[in-house]
Amino acid sequence: MTRMRLRLTFPPSLIQEPILYRLVKDFDIVINIRRADVKADYGWVVLEVDADEATLQRGVAWLKERGVQVDPIERDVIVP
């Protein structure tokens, strides 16, 4: 199992979509929501995600394909 911390930033078009549900259901990734802020036109969430490395890579690729900005976090610092 690999654990990563990610900040996901959602554009307005995805605010109402069940993105996190799909990440859990379709990819079997365990998530732990650490922080979040969701408004009508913008949203972000900080997650800890657990799965094997290949599964995490597929899940992150899917998020990016959907239009979610994915930024890795190391020790509470977003890595560019």
ABEGO torsion letter per residue (X at the ends): XBBBBBBBBBBAAAAABBAAAAAAAAAGBBBBBABBBBBAABBBBBBBBBBBAAAAAAAAAAAAAAGBBBBBBBGGBBBX
